[in-house]
Amino acid sequence: MSNVTQILQKFEGGDSSAAEQLLPLVYDDLRTLDALRLCH
């Protein structure tokens, strides 16, 4: 199970600090997707 999945499960379980842990893990991917979307 990936770290992202584990953090999402914590968030779903009510751990509000999980969102803060998630952002650094997915930030680069989100930036890449955003850049690709802006180019099209």
N, CA, C and O atoms as CSV, one atom per row, in Angstrom:
chain,resi,resn,atom,element,x,y,z
A,1,MET,N,N,0.855,-1.176,0.000
A,1,MET,CA,C,0.000,0.000,0.000
A,1,MET,C,C,0.901,1.240,0.000
A,1,MET,O,O,1.875,1.309,0.750
A,2,SER,N,N,0.567,2.208,-0.843
A,2,SER,CA,C,1.409,3.395,-0.945
A,2,SER,C,C,1.177,4.346,0.225
A,2,SER,O,O,0.172,4.262,0.930
A,3,ASN,N,N,2.127,5.241,0.408
A,3,ASN,CA,C,1.997,6.256,1.458
A,3,ASN,C,C,0.751,7.102,1.244
A,3,ASN,O,O,0.057,7.451,2.198
A,4,VAL,N,N,0.472,7.431,-0.016
A,4,VAL,CA,C,-0.700,8.258,-0.321
A,4,VAL,C,C,-1.967,7.536,0.127
A,4,VAL,O,O,-2.846,8.144,0.738
A,5,THR,N,N,-2.061,6.271,-0.169
A,5,THR,CA,C,-3.238,5.494,0.222
A,5,THR,C,C,-3.376,5.452,1.738
A,5,THR,O,O,-4.477,5.609,2.265
A,6,GLN,N,N,-2.280,5.244,2.433
A,6,GLN,CA,C,-2.320,5.189,3.894
A,6,GLN,C,C,-2.775,6.528,4.478
A,6,GLN,O,O,-3.565,6.563,5.420
A,7,ILE,N,N,-2.276,7.619,3.918
A,7,ILE,CA,C,-2.647,8.940,4.421
A,7,ILE,C,C,-4.117,9.221,4.124
A,7,ILE,O,O,-4.819,9.783,4.965
A,8,LEU,N,N,-4.587,8.839,2.944
A,8,LEU,CA,C,-6.005,9.026,2.619
A,8,LEU,C,C,-6.898,8.231,3.567
A,8,LEU,O,O,-7.967,8.702,3.956
A,9,GLN,N,N,-6.469,7.049,3.931
A,9,GLN,CA,C,-7.248,6.245,4.873
A,9,GLN,C,C,-7.289,6.906,6.248
A,9,GLN,O,O,-8.316,6.879,6.926
A,10,LYS,N,N,-6.167,7.498,6.655
A,10,LYS,CA,C,-6.151,8.220,7.931
A,10,LYS,C,C,-7.103,9.412,7.884
A,10,LYS,O,O,-7.840,9.671,8.835
A,11,PHE,N,N,-7.074,10.135,6.760
A,11,PHE,CA,C,-7.947,11.287,6.599
A,11,PHE,C,C,-9.409,10.868,6.662
A,11,PHE,O,O,-10.215,11.505,7.340
A,12,GLU,N,N,-9.748,9.799,5.955
A,12,GLU,CA,C,-11.121,9.286,5.981
A,12,GLU,C,C,-11.516,8.843,7.377
A,12,GLU,O,O,-12.691,8.894,7.740
A,13,GLY,N,N,-10.541,8.410,8.159
A,13,GLY,CA,C,-10.797,7.980,9.525
A,13,GLY,C,C,-10.896,9.130,10.517
A,13,GLY,O,O,-11.115,8.912,11.708
A,14,GLY,N,N,-10.732,10.367,10.020
A,14,GLY,CA,C,-10.908,11.523,10.886
A,14,GLY,C,C,-9.624,12.207,11.309
A,14,GLY,O,O,-9.666,13.149,12.101
A,15,ASP,N,N,-8.490,11.765,10.806
A,15,ASP,CA,C,-7.209,12.386,11.154
A,15,ASP,C,C,-7.017,13.639,10.302
A,15,ASP,O,O,-6.617,13.548,9.141
A,16,SER,N,N,-7.299,14.792,10.870
A,16,SER,CA,C,-7.232,16.040,10.105
A,16,SER,C,C,-5.802,16.421,9.728
A,16,SER,O,O,-5.604,17.183,8.781
A,17,SER,N,N,-4.809,15.913,10.443
A,17,SER,CA,C,-3.419,16.227,10.108
A,17,SER,C,C,-2.954,15.466,8.864
A,17,SER,O,O,-1.899,15.779,8.312
A,18,ALA,N,N,-3.713,14.488,8.424
A,18,ALA,CA,C,-3.337,13.695,7.261
A,18,ALA,C,C,-3.283,14.549,6.002
A,18,ALA,O,O,-2.454,14.295,5.129
A,19,ALA,N,N,-4.134,15.540,5.888
A,19,ALA,CA,C,-4.128,16.408,4.711
A,19,ALA,C,C,-2.795,17.132,4.587
A,19,ALA,O,O,-2.291,17.317,3.479
A,20,GLU,N,N,-2.229,17.536,5.694
A,20,GLU,CA,C,-0.940,18.217,5.676
A,20,GLU,C,C,0.181,17.269,5.247
A,20,GLU,O,O,1.176,17.708,4.669
A,21,GLN,N,N,0.030,16.013,5.519
A,21,GLN,CA,C,1.028,15.020,5.120
A,21,GLN,C,C,0.901,14.685,3.639
A,21,GLN,O,O,1.882,14.320,2.992
A,22,LEU,N,N,-0.306,14.810,3.108
A,22,LEU,CA,C,-0.569,14.415,1.730
A,22,LEU,C,C,-0.017,15.413,0.720
A,22,LEU,O,O,0.538,15.010,-0.303
A,23,LEU,N,N,-0.157,16.680,0.986
A,23,LEU,CA,C,0.218,17.698,0.009
A,23,LEU,C,C,1.653,17.569,-0.489
A,23,LEU,O,O,1.864,17.592,-1.701
A,24,PRO,N,N,2.647,17.435,0.380
A,24,PRO,CA,C,4.015,17.317,-0.141
A,24,PRO,C,C,4.222,16.100,-1.047
A,24,PRO,O,O,5.070,16.128,-1.939
A,25,LEU,N,N,3.459,15.047,-0.822
A,25,LEU,CA,C,3.618,13.834,-1.615
A,25,LEU,C,C,3.050,13.982,-3.024
A,25,LEU,O,O,3.566,13.375,-3.963
A,26,VAL,N,N,2.009,14.770,-3.181
A,26,VAL,CA,C,1.346,14.869,-4.484
A,26,VAL,C,C,1.578,16.210,-5.180
A,26,VAL,O,O,1.143,16.387,-6.318
A,27,TYR,N,N,2.245,17.148,-4.530
A,27,TYR,CA,C,2.395,18.497,-5.073
A,27,TYR,C,C,3.064,18.510,-6.446
A,27,TYR,O,O,2.565,19.160,-7.365
A,28,ASP,N,N,4.175,17.809,-6.599
A,28,ASP,CA,C,4.876,17.801,-7.884
A,28,ASP,C,C,4.004,17.218,-8.999
A,28,ASP,O,O,3.997,17.732,-10.117
A,29,ASP,N,N,3.282,16.161,-8.697
A,29,ASP,CA,C,2.396,15.573,-9.702
A,29,ASP,C,C,1.284,16.548,-10.088
A,29,ASP,O,O,0.928,16.657,-11.261
A,30,LEU,N,N,0.740,17.250,-9.102
A,30,LEU,CA,C,-0.309,18.219,-9.394
A,30,LEU,C,C,0.214,19.359,-10.272
A,30,LEU,O,O,-0.478,19.805,-11.187
A,31,ARG,N,N,1.411,19.820,-10.001
A,31,ARG,CA,C,2.014,20.880,-10.823
A,31,ARG,C,C,2.223,20.407,-12.259
A,31,ARG,O,O,1.975,21.156,-13.204
A,32,THR,N,N,2.676,19.172,-12.424
A,32,THR,CA,C,2.888,18.623,-13.759
A,32,THR,C,C,1.569,18.522,-14.519
A,32,THR,O,O,1.485,18.903,-15.687
A,33,LEU,N,N,0.557,18.014,-13.858
A,33,LEU,CA,C,-0.754,17.902,-14.500
A,33,LEU,C,C,-1.310,19.272,-14.873
A,33,LEU,O,O,-1.904,19.439,-15.938
A,34,ASP,N,N,-1.117,20.229,-14.009
A,34,ASP,CA,C,-1.594,21.585,-14.279
A,34,ASP,C,C,-0.875,22.172,-15.498
A,34,ASP,O,O,-1.509,22.781,-16.359
A,35,ALA,N,N,0.428,21.992,-15.568
A,35,ALA,CA,C,1.194,22.506,-16.697
A,35,ALA,C,C,0.750,21.874,-17.999
A,35,ALA,O,O,0.630,22.558,-19.016
A,36,LEU,N,N,0.506,20.581,-17.978
A,36,LEU,CA,C,0.033,19.902,-19.177
A,36,LEU,C,C,-1.343,20.398,-19.598
A,36,LEU,O,O,-1.619,20.547,-20.789
A,37,ARG,N,N,-2.178,20.645,-18.648
A,37,ARG,CA,C,-3.535,21.121,-18.938
A,37,ARG,C,C,-3.496,22.517,-19.536
A,37,ARG,O,O,-4.256,22.815,-20.457
A,38,LEU,N,N,-2.624,23.375,-19.027
A,38,LEU,CA,C,-2.519,24.739,-19.542
A,38,LEU,C,C,-1.981,24.762,-20.965
A,38,LEU,O,O,-2.300,25.673,-21.729
A,39,CYS,N,N,-1.178,23.785,-21.331
A,39,CYS,CA,C,-0.599,23.729,-22.667
A,39,CYS,C,C,-1.604,23.267,-23.707
A,39,CYS,O,O,-1.378,23.463,-24.901
A,40,HIS,N,N,-2.691,22.668,-23.297
A,40,HIS,CA,C,-3.671,22.139,-24.258
A,40,HIS,C,C,-4.917,22.910,-24.245
A,40,HIS,O,O,-5.844,22.598,-24.993
